[in-house]
Amino acid sequence: MTIKVVRGNPTPEELAAALAVVRARAAAVAASPPGAARGRDAWSDPSRITRTRLPAPGPQSWTNTFRPV
């Protein structure tokens, strides 16, 4: 595994922290069973952003997009 710094001047401690995160993520992926179905990524789950249902498509749906709850 090669990591290249393309911008900035990180300290050795910052590089060590970044490398630890990358290695931990790689180890977690390698430890998962092959062919395991991955769940929906939490970052792409719309329910983390909205507490109510999104408006149904239609000519006036844009007016309900950012209505305060």
C-alpha positions in Angstrom: 0.0 0.0 0.0 1.4 3.4 -1.0 0.1 6.7 0.3 1.3 9.9 -1.4 0.8 13.4 0.0 0.0 15.6 -2.9 -0.7 18.8 -1.1 0.3 20.3 2.3 3.1 19.5 4.7 1.7 17.0 7.3 3.6 16.2 10.5 4.7 12.7 11.2 1.9 12.4 13.8 -0.7 13.4 11.2 0.6 10.9 8.7 0.6 8.2 11.3 -3.0 9.0 12.3 -4.2 8.9 8.6 -2.3 5.7 8.0 -3.9 4.1 11.1 -7.4 5.0 9.8 -6.7 3.6 6.3 -5.2 0.4 7.7 -8.1 -0.1 10.1 -10.6 0.3 7.3 -8.7 -2.1 5.1 -8.6 -4.7 7.9 -12.3 -4.4 8.5 -13.1 -4.9 4.8 -10.7 -7.9 4.6 -12.2 -9.4 7.7 -15.8 -9.4 6.3 -16.8 -12.7 4.8 -16.6 -12.9 1.0 -19.8 -12.3 -0.7 -21.4 -10.8 2.4 -24.2 -8.5 1.5 -23.5 -5.0 2.6 -26.3 -3.0 4.2 -27.2 0.4 3.0 -24.5 3.0 3.6 -25.6 5.3 6.4 -24.4 8.3 4.5 -26.7 7.6 1.6 -29.7 6.8 3.7 -32.2 9.7 3.3 -33.8 9.0 6.7 -30.8 10.5 8.4 -31.6 13.8 6.9 -35.3 14.0 7.0 -37.7 13.1 9.9 -40.7 13.1 7.7 -41.5 11.6 4.3 -40.2 13.4 1.3 -42.9 15.1 -0.8 -44.4 13.2 -3.7 -43.4 14.3 -7.2 -45.8 16.8 -8.7 -46.1 20.4 -9.9 -46.2 21.9 -6.4 -43.8 19.5 -4.6 -41.0 22.0 -4.6 -43.0 24.2 -2.1 -42.9 21.4 0.5 -39.3 20.5 0.1 -37.9 22.6 3.0 -40.9 23.2 5.1 -40.0 23.4 8.8 -41.4 20.6 10.9 
